[in-house]
Amino acid sequence: MSRSLLYLTRDEVAGLLPSVPEQLDLVEETYRALAAGRVQLPPKPGVHPRKDSFIHAMPA
């Protein structure tokens, strides 16, 4: 099975985002849900191989 990778331009990605007012509403809704205990924000696991570098995984 052949798979292809879809490349999106910066403008294509930006066109998929909600408007800034909608983004602010989503942020507010998210923080309210977090404060009410309806959602969880798991910690980011991190690896620090040297003092000047790190890798953090972002859970979804």
N, C-alpha and C positions, 0 to 999 in steps of 0.2 A: 504494500500500500504506500503510495507516494503522498507526502504531506508537503504543503507549501506554507510559507510564513507570510503573513499579511503585515506589510509595513504601512504605518500611518504617519502622515506629516503632522507637524506641530499644529497647523491650522485645522486639520481634520480632528485631532484630539480635542482641541479647544472648542470646536463646534459641537462636540458631544456633551460638554459640561453644562450643568444648570447655570442660569444667570447668577450674578453675584448676590442679589437679594435672596434668591432661592438657596444658594450655598450657605448664607448666614442663617436662614431659617433652619436648614438641616443641621448646622453646627449647634444651634440653640437646642433643637429637639434632641440631639445626641447627648449633650451635657445634662439636660433634664432627665433623660432616661438613665444615665449613669448615676446621677445623684439619687434617683428614686430606687436604684437597685434593680432596674429592669434589664440592664445589659451589663456585660463584664468587659473590662479592659485588661486582658492578660499581659503580663510583662513580656518585654522583648528579650528572648534569649540572646546572649552576647558571647562572643569569643574575642579575647584580647591577647593576640599572640606576642605583641611587643608593646612597649609604652607608647609608641607613636602610631599605632594602628588598631583597628577594631572592625568587627563584623557583627551586625545586629540583624536578626531575622524578624520580620514584621508579621505577627500572626493575623489571620483574616477572620 
